[in-house]
Amino acid sequence: TQLLEQSPQFLSIQEGENLTVYCNSSSVFSSLQWYRQEPGEGPVLLVTVVTGGEVKKLKRLTFQFGDARKDSSLHITAAQPGDTGLYLCAGGPGQNFVFGPGTRLSVLP
Amino acid sequence: DADVTQTPRNRITKTGKRIMLECSQTKGHDRMYWYRQDPGLGLRLIYYSFDVKDINKGEISDGYSVSRQAQAKFSLSLESAIPNQTALYFCATSDLTGNLLDTQYFGPGTRLTVL
């Protein structure tokens, strides 16, 4: 079974700060996704990365897929309270993907 | 209206009771999934269905059963609920996207408490 680890588990920062969260595995993934889950709602897809070394940007969010396709990072620039939520990575070969445990981010005004 | 709906949104029940959670979708997707979410464990797959005639066990199917009544409906049953099935349950749908991971569209979740 492929496993995904995420770090840190919890992160609390002030508005305007930058942060990076990580998703790691000992296995190679064909592609990887990042989701954000807000309280009382289901996860919503942010991005899919498929190529080793790939970097994608979504406004203030930058996603990177590791060269070996075993890890990924999410960097948020100038965090805002609206970024608060649980960030989940998911990866796998084909359709049999697994989710990491998530990083719970709190951005304080 | 939401594309993926779940009923009920909250349920409190007692040990040994039979519980059914229902999921409906208007996205027209063939693939549907049931997950449970526990703090610190992320989302774990219970069952999934790639079409009406296809049902597959996921990582943690013991104690659960499912029924795919139609393309749009996928229900999860706990035949005899136990306290460690207390969790947040999510239904999701996806559509085939070739070699990439499917994009999963999640419902709002059902919070189940088994006393």
Interface residues (C-beta under 8 A of the other chain):
Chain A: T1 L4 Q9 S30 S31 L32 Q33 Y35 G40 E41 G42 P43 V44 L45 T48 V50 L88 A90 G91 G92 G94 Q95 F97 V98 F99 G100 P101 G102
Chain B: V4 R31 Y35 G40 L41 G42 L43 R44 L45 E59 F90 A92 S94 N99 L100 L101 D102 T103 Q104 F106 G107 P108 G109
